[in-house]
Amino acid sequence: MYARTHEILTREAARLAGVDERLIPELCLGAKSPDLAPDYDYKVYLTYRGRLRVRKTRIKHHEPNPSLLKKYIVEARHRWIKGRREEAARLVGRTLHYVGDSTIISPSKDEELHDRMERECSRMDPRHVIGDLNLFKPVGKRETLRVLLESLEEGPALSALEAVKRTLSTSFSIISSTLSPPTAPERFRELGGRCCEYFRERRRLILLLSLLLTILPFIALIFLSLELRPAIAFASLIPTIIPSMVAGVSAAILYRSRDMNTALYSARRVYGMLPWIIVGGVISGLITFGMGYMAIAISPTPEIIMTIIAYLRLFNTSEWKEIKDEIDWFTWR
C-alpha cells in the first residue's frame, strides 16, 4: 500500500478504537516507517572455505515475518505499561504497515495485480466500509497475537475492498488491545489471585527450590575447581549456573512477595527458566563427562529432579496455564 493509504487506514482504525488524539500522529508515523527504515533479517552461514559470514536480507512487506510482528506487539505493550506511550504507538503503527501490505499480493508474484490493487485501495474512503466491518476487541496477549496470525495466514485479499476491510479490522483489534489500560481485567485478576494463593500454600517448597537452585551449581563448581583451573571450571558449568541462579533468586522473591504483581512476575521468571535448567544441566554434564569427571557430570541431576518437581507441584494447574502468557501484558496491582 502507498504511504498515504497506510496513514489514512491507521488514522481511521485509531479513531474507531478511541485512541487519544495526541497519539494518532505517532501511530501514523510508525505506519509509514518501514518504507523509510526497513527491517532486516540476519542469518549466519558457513562458506565453502569454512568461514562464518552474516547474510542480511530485507524483510518482505507483502510476506512479513510473523515472529517479527509478534515481537513488535509485545514490545509495544511493555513500553505502554511503562508509560512510554509515544514509543508504543510508533511500534504498533509499524506493525500495522506490515498487516496492511500482507493483504496485497506481492509484486514478485503478480506486479500488475499488485499495482492495480494498491491504486484501488488509495481511492477508497475507509469511512464508507465501517458499517460492513466485524470489529473484535481482544483481551490479553494470547487473543491479540491470534488475531494477528490469523490475518497473516489468510494471505493476500481477493480484492482491494477486502484488503481495506481486513486491514481496518485487524488494525482496530491490535490498537484497541495493545494500547488499552494496563491494569488486568477482573477475570484475569481472579485467576491471578488463585495462583498467588496456590503459591502461598506451597511457600516451603518454593524456599527449598530457591536454596537448591542457588547452592547446588556452586557446590559442583567448587568440586570441579579442585581438579581444573577455576576459569575452566566456571566455563564448563555456566550453562547450569546462569539459569539456576536466575530461577533461584526469582523463587526467593516469590517466597517473600506480598503483592500479586511481584508474585506473578517472579513466578513467570521461575517458570521460564525451568526448561533452560534442564538443558543447561545436560550440557554441563556432557562437558564434564567428556573431561573424564563422572562424579561431577551427574551433579546437575538433583537440579533437574527439583525442576521437574517444581513444575508438577507449582505450575501444573489450569489457572496457571491460562494466565502464564498474560502476565507481562498487564499490571496486577
BELVENMO-V420454 format. One record per pair of residues at least 12 apart in sequence whose C-alpha atoms are under 10 Angstrom apart, sorted by sequence separation. I is the first residue (numbers start at 1). GAP is how many residues later the second one is. If there is no record, write none. Layout:
i->[I,I]
gap->[GAP,GAP]
This chain:
i->[12,42,43,44,75,76,77,79,104,105,154,221,222,224,250,251,253,254,255,284,285,286,11,14,41,42,43,75,76,104,105,220,221,224,250,253,254,284,285,10,11,14,41,42,43,74,76,77,103,104,220,221,252,253,254,283,284,285,10,40,41,42,73,76,77,151,221,250,251,254,282,284,285,11,40,41,42,72,73,75,76,151,218,221,250,251,254,281,282,284,285,7,10,11,39,40,41,42,74,75,76,101,104,217,220,221,249,250,251,281,283,7,10,39,40,41,72,73,74,151,152,250,251,252,281,282,9,10,39,40,41,72,73,76,151,218,247,250,251,281,282,7,8,10,11,38,39,40,71,72,73,150,217,220,221,247,249,250,251,280,281,7,10,38,39,72,73,217,220,247,248,249,250,281,6,7,9,10,38,39,69,72,73,147,148,218,247,248,278,281,282,6,7,8,38,69,72,73,147,148,217,218,246,247,250,277,278,281,4,6,7,41,71,147,216,217,246,247,280,3,6,7,34,69,70,148,216,217,247,248,278,279,3,5,6,35,69,144,147,148,215,244,246,247,277,278,4,5,34,41,68,69,147,213,214,217,218,243,246,247,277,278,3,4,40,145,213,214,216,217,245,278,3,39,69,144,145,214,215,216,243,244,247,274,275,277,278,2,3,69,143,144,213,214,215,243,244,247,274,277,278,3,64,134,135,143,144,213,214,242,243,246,276,3,66,129,133,134,137,144,212,213,214,243,244,245,274,275,2,3,65,66,129,132,133,135,136,137,141,144,212,213,214,215,243,244,274,275,64,134,135,136,138,139,143,144,210,211,213,214,242,243,244,273,274,62,63,64,126,129,130,133,134,135,137,138,209,210,213,214,242,243,61,62,63,124,129,133,134,135,136,137,138,141,210,212,213,240,241,243,244,271,274,275,61,62,64,123,124,135,136,137,138,139,140,141,210,211,214,239,240,243,244,270,274,60,61,62,63,64,121,122,126,130,135,136,137,138,139,140,209,210,211,213,214,239,240,242,243,59,61,62,63,120,121,125,126,129,130,137,138,139,209,210,239,240,241,271,61,62,63,117,120,121,124,136,137,138,140,208,209,210,211,239,240,241,270,271,60,61,62,63,117,119,120,121,136,139,207,210,211,239,240,270,60,61,62,63,114,117,118,121,122,126,206,209,210,238,239,240,61,62,63,116,117,121,208,209,210,237,238,239,240,241,271,62,116,117,120,140,206,207,208,210,237,239,240,271,61,62,118,139,140,206,207,210,238,239,240,270,60,62,113,114,117,139,205,206,207,209,237,238,239,206,207,208,236,237,267,268,103,140,203,206,207,236,237,267,99,102,103,139,203,206,207,235,236,99,102,105,106,205,206,236,237,100,101,102,103,104,105,203,204,236,237,62,96,99,100,102,103,104,105,203,235,236,268,272,95,99,102,103,104,105,202,203,267,271,98,102,103,104,105,200,101,102,103,104,199,200,233,236,268,30,100,103,104,199,200,264,268,30,33,103,200,267,268,30,31,32,33,104,105,196,200,268,26,27,30,31,34,35,103,104,241,244,264,265,268,1,26,27,29,30,31,33,34,103,104,210,237,240,247,264,267,268,1,25,26,27,28,29,30,31,32,33,34,102,103,196,206,23,24,26,27,28,29,30,31,32,33,35,101,103,196,265,23,26,27,30,31,34,100,103,196,197,200,237,240,244,264,265,22,23,25,26,27,28,29,30,31,32,33,34,77,99,100,102,103,196,199,213,217,224,264,23,24,25,26,27,28,29,30,31,32,100,102,195,196,199,23,24,26,27,28,30,31,32,100,101,193,227,261,265,23,26,27,30,31,74,99,100,193,196,261,264,265,25,26,27,28,31,73,99,100,192,195,196,199,264,24,27,28,31,98,99,192,195,224,261,262,263,19,74,97,100,193,261,262,70,73,74,96,99,100,189,192,193,196,224,260,261,262,73,96,99,192,195,223,224,260,261,223,224,259,260,70,71,96,97,259,70,73,96,220,221,69,70,95,96,220,223,219,220,70,93,96,220,221,14,66,69,70,92,95,96,220,69,219,220,93,10,11,66,67,92,93,217,10,66,92,216,217,216,7,10,66,89,92,216,217,6,9,10,65,66,92,213,216,9,64,7,63,89,213,214,6,7,10,62,63,88,89,212,213,6,9,88,212,213,5,6,63,6,62,63,213,3,6,62,85,209,212,213,2,5,6,1,1,81,209,2,80,81,208,209,1,2,80,81,83,1,77,78,79,80,81,82,209,1,73,77,80,81,205,209,1,73,76,77,80,81,1,75,76,77,73,74,78,205,206,73,77,205,73,206,205,206,205,202,9,202,1,5,9,12,13,1,5,8,12,13,16,199,6,9,11,12,198,199,1,2,5,6,8,9,198,199,1,2,5,8,9,13,198,1,4,5,8,9,12,17,1,2,3,5,16,195,198,1,2,5,17,195,1,5,198,195,198,195,195,196,194,195,193,194,191,192,191,192,195,190,191,195,192,188,191,192,191,192,188,189,192,188,192,188,188,193,192,189,184,188,189,184,189,188,189,184,185,182,183,184,185,182,183,184,185,27,182,183,184,181,182,183,184,180,181,182,183,178,16,177,16,13,14,17,18,9,13,16,17,9,12,13,16,17,19,10,11,13,14,15,16,17,18,19,6,9,10,13,14,17,18,5,9,12,13,14,16,17,20,11,12,13,14,15,16,17,19,6,10,13,14,18,19,1,9,10,13,14,17,18,1,9,13,17,10,14,142,142,140,142,143,141,142,140,141,140,141,139,140,141,142,140,141,140,141,139,140,81,81,80,81,82,78,81,77,78,77,78,77,74,75,74]
gap->[12,12,12,12,12,12,12,12,12,12,12,12,12,12,12,12,12,12,12,12,12,12,13,13,13,13,13,13,13,13,13,13,13,13,13,13,13,13,13,14,14,14,14,14,14,14,14,14,14,14,14,14,14,14,14,14,14,14,15,15,15,15,15,15,15,15,15,15,15,15,15,15,15,16,16,16,16,16,16,16,16,16,16,16,16,16,16,16,16,16,16,17,17,17,17,17,17,17,17,17,17,17,17,17,17,17,17,17,17,17,17,18,18,18,18,18,18,18,18,18,18,18,18,18,18,18,19,19,19,19,19,19,19,19,19,19,19,19,19,19,19,20,20,20,20,20,20,20,20,20,20,20,20,20,20,20,20,20,20,20,20,21,21,21,21,21,21,21,21,21,21,21,21,21,22,22,22,22,22,22,22,22,22,22,22,22,22,22,22,22,22,23,23,23,23,23,23,23,23,23,23,23,23,23,23,23,23,23,24,24,24,24,24,24,24,24,24,24,24,25,25,25,25,25,25,25,25,25,25,25,25,25,26,26,26,26,26,26,26,26,26,26,26,26,26,26,27,27,27,27,27,27,27,27,27,27,27,27,27,27,27,27,28,28,28,28,28,28,28,28,28,28,29,29,29,29,29,29,29,29,29,29,29,29,29,29,29,30,30,30,30,30,30,30,30,30,30,30,30,30,30,31,31,31,31,31,31,31,31,31,31,31,31,32,32,32,32,32,32,32,32,32,32,32,32,32,32,32,33,33,33,33,33,33,33,33,33,33,33,33,33,33,33,33,33,33,33,33,34,34,34,34,34,34,34,34,34,34,34,34,34,34,34,34,34,35,35,35,35,35,35,35,35,35,35,35,35,35,35,35,35,35,36,36,36,36,36,36,36,36,36,36,36,36,36,36,36,36,36,36,36,36,36,36,37,37,37,37,37,37,37,37,37,37,37,37,37,37,37,37,37,37,37,37,37,38,38,38,38,38,38,38,38,38,38,38,38,38,38,38,38,38,38,38,38,38,38,38,38,39,39,39,39,39,39,39,39,39,39,39,39,39,39,39,39,39,39,39,40,40,40,40,40,40,40,40,40,40,40,40,40,40,40,40,40,40,40,40,41,41,41,41,41,41,41,41,41,41,41,41,41,41,41,41,42,42,42,42,42,42,42,42,42,42,42,42,42,42,42,42,43,43,43,43,43,43,43,43,43,43,43,43,43,43,43,44,44,44,44,44,44,44,44,44,44,44,44,44,45,45,45,45,45,45,45,45,45,45,45,45,46,46,46,46,46,46,46,46,46,46,46,46,46,47,47,47,47,47,47,47,48,48,48,48,48,48,48,48,49,49,49,49,49,49,49,49,49,50,50,50,50,50,50,50,50,51,51,51,51,51,51,51,51,51,51,52,52,52,52,52,52,52,52,52,52,52,52,52,53,53,53,53,53,53,53,53,53,53,54,54,54,54,54,54,55,55,55,55,55,55,55,55,55,56,56,56,56,56,56,56,56,57,57,57,57,57,57,58,58,58,58,58,58,58,58,58,59,59,59,59,59,59,59,59,59,59,59,59,59,60,60,60,60,60,60,60,60,60,60,60,60,60,60,60,60,60,61,61,61,61,61,61,61,61,61,61,61,61,61,61,61,62,62,62,62,62,62,62,62,62,62,62,62,62,62,62,63,63,63,63,63,63,63,63,63,63,63,63,63,63,63,63,64,64,64,64,64,64,64,64,64,64,64,64,64,64,64,64,64,64,64,64,64,64,64,65,65,65,65,65,65,65,65,65,65,65,65,65,65,65,66,66,66,66,66,66,66,66,66,66,66,66,66,66,67,67,67,67,67,67,67,67,67,67,67,67,67,68,68,68,68,68,68,68,68,68,68,68,68,68,69,69,69,69,69,69,69,69,69,69,69,69,70,70,70,70,70,70,70,71,71,71,71,71,71,71,71,71,71,71,71,71,71,72,72,72,72,72,72,72,72,72,73,73,73,73,74,74,74,74,74,75,75,75,75,75,76,76,76,76,76,76,77,77,78,78,78,78,78,79,79,79,79,79,79,79,79,80,80,80,81,82,82,82,82,82,82,82,83,83,83,83,83,84,86,86,86,86,86,86,86,87,87,87,87,87,87,87,87,88,88,89,89,89,89,89,90,90,90,90,90,90,90,90,90,91,91,91,91,91,92,92,92,93,93,93,93,94,94,94,94,94,94,94,95,95,95,96,97,97,97,98,98,98,98,98,99,99,99,99,99,100,100,100,100,100,100,100,100,101,101,101,101,101,101,101,102,102,102,102,102,102,103,103,103,103,104,104,104,104,104,105,105,105,106,107,108,108,109,111,112,112,113,113,113,113,113,114,114,114,114,114,114,114,115,115,115,115,115,115,116,116,116,116,116,116,116,116,117,117,117,117,117,117,117,118,118,118,118,118,118,118,119,119,119,119,119,119,119,120,120,120,120,120,121,121,121,122,122,123,124,124,125,125,126,126,127,127,128,128,128,129,129,129,130,131,131,131,132,132,134,134,134,135,135,138,139,139,140,141,142,142,142,143,143,144,144,145,145,146,146,146,146,147,147,147,147,148,148,148,148,149,149,149,149,150,150,150,150,151,152,152,153,154,154,154,154,155,155,155,155,156,156,156,156,156,156,157,157,157,157,157,157,157,157,157,158,158,158,158,158,158,158,159,159,159,159,159,159,159,159,160,160,160,160,160,160,160,160,161,161,161,161,161,161,162,162,162,162,162,162,162,163,163,163,163,165,165,180,181,183,183,183,184,184,185,185,186,186,187,187,187,187,188,188,189,189,190,190,247,248,249,249,249,250,250,251,251,252,252,253,254,254,255]
